[in-house]
Amino acid sequence: MNSPSLAPGKPCPLCGKPSVADFRPFCSKRCADIDLNRWLSGVYAIPAEDTDDETERPRDAEDSRE
C-alpha cells in the first residue's frame, strides 16, 4: 500500500495534522469534505451590511427642481 506523500508547508487548516499532497491544503478527504460542507451550508460567509437603496440613490434632475 502506498502512503500518501506529505505536502511541504502549512498544516491542515481544520485539524493541524501535516497536509497531504493529494488533498492539499488538507490532510485527508474527510477534512476536505468537512470544509466543503461548511462552505455549502453557509458557515463560511463574508459579512455584509444591508443598505437602504433610497438613501444612496442620487437625486434625479426633476427632484432638484423642487
Secondary structure as GFF3:
##gff-version 3
##sequence-region A 1 66
A	DSSP	beta_strand	6	11	.	.	.	ID=ss1
A	DSSP	beta_strand	18	20	.	.	.	ID=ss2
A	DSSP	three_ten_helix	21	23	.	.	.	ID=ss3
A	DSSP	alpha_helix	29	40	.	.	.	ID=ss4
A	DSSP	alpha_helix	53	56	.	.	.	ID=ss5
A	DSSP	alpha_helix	61	64	.	.	.	ID=ss6
###
